[in-house]
Amino acid sequence: MIKKIASGMISGFFILSLFSFGRAPQKPLDGTISISGAWALYPMVLKWAEEFKKLRPGIKIDIQAGGAGKGMADVLAGMADLGMVSRDVNPEELKRGAFPIAVTRDAVVATASEKNPLAPEIRAKGITRQQFIEIWITGKITSWGQVIGRQDKLNVHIYTRSDACGAADTWAAFLGKKQEDLGGIGVYGDPGLADAVARDPLGIGYNNVNFAYDAKTLKPVAGIVIIPIDIDGNGKIEGPENCYATRDDITGAIAKNIYPSPPARDLYLVAKGKPANTFAVEFMRWILTEGQKFVPETGYIRLSAEKLKEGLEKIK
């Protein structure tokens, strides 16, 4: 009798084993994704990671901001699975294996200190692209009086980014140049640049939208004012140009292509070659589908359906 029971147990185990081995392999529950790069994309990727981990709590996502240049360098060196890049990927980077996927869109805005005695006039009149060129590139404009057409001789104190970054690259592209052509005192990182301008009553700088506007109030961060771009050059900010009061106003203008491009631009997650990390692929696929619903609330702009489809095709 005992032999029969034992024989039955062994047979049962053998059948269960066959059934188990015949099933499709289960997706691993645990894994890691390392992400490095652009400040511009950092708040959005943090939000995506937070929401994705609710679905896949076993996946650890390590996110480090340090500028688009660092993100690209880290991913090409194999030090990160994905790089956050807030500018177009250049041909040399593509030759080295950069594999970019556009994931969302935002812009760079010019900033001044709220303490600037001419702040109300600056906001009302704005600054033209040519004036920005004469501030950051040629140095022809040296006073705020020259900016607004007054005799006031308050010097303009120019700030720029010291780290290789998409914000500086995008702002320089708007002015027809490259980051290294921008004049001014170099400051590290988006938060650092915003703080430097806020502290200096005569300062001028630029920031990615989500470091220029407060995430809770949706108004410009304390201490700075957003400098409108006088697109038509008439010395008045009116109609569609008047889109800077809140984060929703500026992102709406970017979505409708009212804000110039550049400094509006796509933001990318970049791998070295087609992503080999299956967890990173899963994360990117989720970003391009379900994850898009978190884009507007985080202060970014959704990509077109065509671009999202293109990204999904690339990572198949």
C-alpha positions as CSV (number, residue, x, y, z in Angstrom):
1,M,0.0,0.0,0.0
2,I,2.8,2.4,1.0
3,K,4.6,1.6,-2.3
4,K,1.4,2.5,-4.3
5,I,1.0,5.9,-2.5
6,A,4.7,6.7,-3.1
7,S,4.4,5.7,-6.7
8,G,1.4,7.9,-7.1
9,M,3.2,10.9,-5.5
10,I,6.2,10.5,-7.8
11,S,3.9,10.2,-10.8
12,G,2.0,13.3,-9.7
13,F,5.2,15.3,-9.2
14,F,6.4,14.2,-12.7
15,I,3.2,15.4,-14.3
16,L,3.3,18.7,-12.4
17,S,6.9,19.1,-13.5
18,L,6.0,18.5,-17.1
19,F,3.2,21.1,-16.9
20,S,5.5,23.6,-15.2
21,F,8.3,23.3,-17.7
22,G,5.8,23.5,-20.6
23,R,4.6,26.9,-19.6
24,A,6.0,30.2,-21.1
25,P,8.8,31.6,-18.8
26,Q,7.5,34.1,-16.3
27,K,8.7,37.8,-16.4
28,P,11.2,38.4,-13.7
29,L,9.8,40.4,-10.7
30,D,13.0,42.3,-9.8
31,G,15.4,44.4,-11.9
32,T,17.2,47.7,-12.1
33,I,17.1,50.6,-14.6
34,S,19.8,53.3,-14.3
35,I,19.0,56.8,-15.8
36,S,21.2,59.8,-16.0
37,G,21.1,63.3,-17.6
38,A,19.1,66.4,-18.4
39,W,17.5,68.5,-15.7
40,A,14.8,69.4,-18.2
41,L,13.5,65.8,-18.2
42,Y,14.2,65.0,-14.6
43,P,10.8,65.9,-13.0
44,M,8.9,64.0,-15.7
45,V,11.0,60.9,-15.4
46,L,10.7,61.0,-11.6
47,K,6.9,61.1,-12.0
48,W,6.9,58.3,-14.6
49,A,9.1,56.2,-12.3
50,E,6.8,56.8,-9.3
51,E,3.8,55.6,-11.3
52,F,5.5,52.7,-13.1
53,K,6.7,51.3,-9.7
54,K,3.1,51.0,-8.6
55,L,2.7,48.4,-11.4
56,R,6.2,46.9,-11.1
57,P,7.3,47.4,-7.4
58,G,10.2,45.0,-7.8
59,I,11.9,47.2,-10.4
60,K,14.4,49.7,-9.0
61,I,14.8,52.9,-11.0
62,D,17.9,55.0,-10.2
63,I,17.6,58.5,-11.6
64,Q,20.4,61.1,-11.5
65,A,20.2,64.6,-13.0
66,G,23.4,66.3,-14.2
67,G,22.8,67.8,-17.6
68,A,22.1,66.4,-21.0
69,G,25.9,66.2,-21.7
70,K,26.4,63.9,-18.7
71,G,23.4,61.8,-19.7
72,M,24.7,61.2,-23.2
73,A,28.3,60.6,-21.9
74,D,27.0,58.1,-19.3
75,V,24.9,56.1,-21.7
76,L,27.5,55.9,-24.4
77,A,30.1,54.8,-21.8
78,G,27.8,52.0,-20.6
79,M,27.4,53.7,-17.2
80,A,23.6,54.1,-17.5
81,D,20.9,52.2,-19.3
82,L,19.2,55.4,-20.4
83,G,20.3,59.0,-20.8
84,M,17.9,62.0,-20.5
85,V,18.7,64.3,-23.3
86,S,17.0,67.7,-23.8
87,R,18.3,68.5,-27.3
88,D,18.6,66.9,-30.7
89,V,21.2,64.1,-30.9
90,N,24.1,65.1,-33.1
91,P,25.5,62.9,-36.0
92,E,28.7,62.0,-34.1
93,E,26.6,60.7,-31.1
94,L,24.5,58.6,-33.6
95,K,27.7,57.2,-35.0
96,R,28.8,56.1,-31.6
97,G,25.5,54.2,-31.1
98,A,23.1,56.7,-29.6
99,F,19.6,55.4,-30.0
100,P,17.1,58.3,-29.2
101,I,13.4,57.9,-28.4
102,A,11.4,61.2,-28.1
103,V,9.2,60.9,-25.0
104,T,7.7,64.4,-24.4
105,R,8.2,68.1,-25.2
106,D,8.9,71.4,-23.4
107,A,10.8,74.7,-23.8
108,V,13.4,77.1,-22.4
109,V,12.3,80.5,-21.2
110,A,14.3,83.7,-20.4
111,T,14.3,84.9,-16.8
112,A,15.0,88.1,-14.8
113,S,15.0,88.9,-11.1
114,E,11.7,89.9,-9.5
115,K,13.8,92.6,-7.8
116,N,14.7,94.3,-11.1
117,P,13.3,97.9,-10.8
118,L,12.3,97.7,-14.5
119,A,10.6,94.3,-14.2
120,P,7.0,95.6,-15.0
121,E,8.3,97.2,-18.2
122,I,10.3,94.2,-19.2
123,R,7.2,92.0,-18.8
124,A,5.0,94.5,-20.8
125,K,7.5,95.0,-23.6
126,G,9.4,91.8,-23.8
127,I,12.7,91.3,-25.5
128,T,13.2,90.5,-29.2
129,R,15.4,87.7,-30.5
130,Q,17.8,90.3,-31.9
131,Q,18.1,91.9,-28.5
132,F,18.8,88.5,-26.9
133,I,21.6,88.0,-29.5
134,E,23.0,91.4,-28.5
135,I,22.9,90.4,-24.8
136,W,24.3,86.9,-24.9
137,I,26.3,86.8,-28.2
138,T,27.7,90.1,-29.4
139,G,27.6,92.1,-26.1
140,K,26.2,95.2,-27.8
141,I,23.5,95.5,-25.1
142,T,25.1,96.1,-21.7
143,S,22.3,98.0,-19.8
144,W,18.6,97.4,-19.1
145,G,17.9,100.8,-20.4
146,Q,19.0,99.7,-23.9
147,V,16.6,96.7,-23.6
148,I,13.5,98.8,-22.9
149,G,14.5,102.0,-24.7
150,R,15.2,104.3,-21.8
151,Q,18.2,106.2,-20.6
152,D,18.6,104.0,-17.5
153,K,22.1,102.7,-17.3
154,L,21.6,99.7,-14.9
155,N,24.0,97.1,-16.2
156,V,22.7,93.7,-17.4
157,H,24.3,90.9,-15.5
158,I,24.3,87.8,-17.8
159,Y,24.1,84.3,-16.5
160,T,24.5,81.0,-18.4
161,R,25.0,77.3,-17.7
162,S,28.4,76.0,-16.8
163,D,27.5,72.4,-17.5
164,A,27.0,70.9,-21.0
165,C,23.2,70.9,-21.2
166,G,20.2,70.9,-23.4
167,A,18.8,74.2,-22.0
168,A,22.0,76.1,-23.0
169,D,22.2,74.3,-26.3
170,T,18.6,75.1,-27.1
171,W,18.8,78.7,-26.1
172,A,22.0,79.2,-28.1
173,A,20.3,77.5,-31.1
174,F,17.5,80.1,-30.8
175,L,20.2,82.8,-31.1
176,G,21.9,81.0,-34.1
177,K,24.9,79.8,-32.1
178,K,26.2,77.0,-29.8
179,Q,26.4,76.8,-26.0
180,E,30.1,77.8,-26.0
181,D,29.2,81.0,-27.8
182,L,26.9,82.2,-24.9
183,G,28.4,84.9,-22.7
184,G,27.9,85.3,-19.0
185,I,28.7,83.9,-15.6
186,G,28.5,80.1,-15.7
187,V,26.3,78.4,-13.1
188,Y,25.8,74.7,-12.6
189,G,22.3,73.2,-13.1
190,D,18.8,74.5,-13.6
191,P,18.1,75.2,-9.9
192,G,21.4,77.0,-9.6
193,L,20.8,79.3,-12.5
194,A,17.3,80.2,-11.4
195,D,18.6,81.0,-7.9
196,A,21.5,83.1,-9.2
197,V,19.1,85.3,-11.3
198,A,16.6,85.6,-8.4
199,R,19.4,86.9,-6.1
200,D,20.7,89.4,-8.6
201,P,18.3,92.4,-9.2
202,L,20.1,93.0,-12.5
203,G,20.5,89.4,-13.6
204,I,19.2,87.7,-16.8
205,G,19.2,84.0,-17.5
206,Y,17.2,81.1,-18.9
207,N,15.6,78.0,-17.5
208,N,13.7,74.9,-18.6
209,V,9.9,75.5,-18.1
210,N,9.7,73.2,-15.0
211,F,12.4,75.0,-13.2
212,A,11.0,78.5,-14.1
213,Y,7.5,77.7,-12.8
214,D,6.5,76.4,-9.4
215,A,4.9,72.9,-9.6
216,K,2.3,73.8,-6.9
217,T,1.2,77.3,-7.7
218,L,2.0,77.0,-11.5
219,K,3.3,80.6,-11.3
220,P,6.9,81.6,-11.9
221,V,9.1,80.5,-9.0
222,A,9.6,82.9,-6.2
223,G,12.2,85.6,-7.0
224,I,12.1,85.5,-10.9
225,V,10.0,86.8,-13.7
226,I,9.6,85.3,-17.1
227,I,10.8,87.5,-19.9
228,P,8.4,87.3,-22.8
229,I,9.8,87.0,-26.3
230,D,8.6,89.9,-28.5
231,I,8.1,87.8,-31.6
232,D,6.7,90.5,-33.9
233,G,9.1,93.2,-32.6
234,N,6.4,95.8,-31.9
235,G,7.5,96.5,-28.3
236,K,4.3,95.1,-26.9
237,I,3.4,91.7,-25.5
238,E,-0.2,91.1,-26.5
239,G,-2.4,88.5,-28.1
240,P,-0.8,85.0,-28.5
241,E,2.6,86.4,-27.2
242,N,1.0,87.0,-23.8
243,C,1.4,83.4,-22.6
244,Y,3.7,83.5,-19.6
245,A,1.4,84.0,-16.5
246,T,1.2,80.4,-15.5
247,R,2.8,77.1,-16.5
248,D,-0.4,76.0,-18.1
249,D,-0.4,79.1,-20.3
250,I,3.2,78.5,-21.6
251,T,2.7,74.8,-22.1
252,G,-0.5,75.5,-24.0
253,A,1.4,78.0,-26.2
254,I,4.1,75.4,-26.9
255,A,1.5,72.7,-27.8
256,K,-0.2,75.2,-30.3
257,N,3.2,76.1,-31.8
258,I,2.8,79.7,-30.7
259,Y,6.1,79.7,-28.8
260,P,9.1,79.7,-31.1
261,S,11.0,76.5,-31.9
262,P,13.7,76.6,-30.7
263,P,13.5,77.2,-27.7
264,A,10.6,74.7,-27.8
265,R,12.0,71.2,-28.3
266,D,11.5,67.4,-28.0
267,L,13.0,65.6,-25.0
268,Y,14.6,62.2,-25.4
269,L,15.5,59.0,-23.6
270,V,18.6,57.7,-25.2
271,A,20.1,54.2,-25.1
272,K,23.4,52.8,-26.6
273,G,22.0,50.8,-29.5
274,K,18.6,49.3,-29.3
275,P,18.0,48.9,-25.5
276,A,19.2,45.5,-24.2
277,N,17.8,46.0,-20.7
278,T,14.4,44.4,-20.9
279,F,13.2,46.4,-17.9
280,A,14.2,49.6,-19.6
281,V,12.4,48.5,-22.8
282,E,9.3,47.8,-20.7
283,F,9.5,51.2,-19.0
284,M,9.9,53.0,-22.3
285,R,7.0,51.2,-23.8
286,W,4.8,52.1,-20.8
287,I,6.0,55.8,-21.1
288,L,4.9,55.9,-24.8
289,T,1.5,54.5,-24.0
290,E,-0.1,54.7,-20.5
291,G,2.6,57.0,-19.2
292,Q,1.5,59.8,-21.5
293,K,-1.5,60.6,-19.3
294,F,0.9,62.0,-16.6
295,V,2.5,64.4,-19.0
296,P,0.2,67.5,-18.8
297,E,-0.1,67.4,-15.0
298,T,3.7,67.3,-14.7
299,G,4.1,70.5,-16.8
300,Y,5.1,69.0,-20.2
301,I,3.5,68.6,-23.6
302,R,2.4,65.3,-25.2
303,L,4.0,64.2,-28.4
304,S,1.9,63.7,-31.5
305,A,0.4,60.2,-32.0
306,E,2.7,59.8,-35.0
307,K,5.9,60.4,-32.9
308,L,4.6,58.1,-30.2
309,K,4.0,55.4,-32.7
310,E,7.4,55.9,-34.2
311,G,9.0,55.4,-30.8
312,L,7.1,52.2,-30.2
313,E,8.2,50.8,-33.6
314,K,11.8,51.6,-32.8
315,I,11.8,49.6,-29.5
316,K,9.9,46.5,-30.8
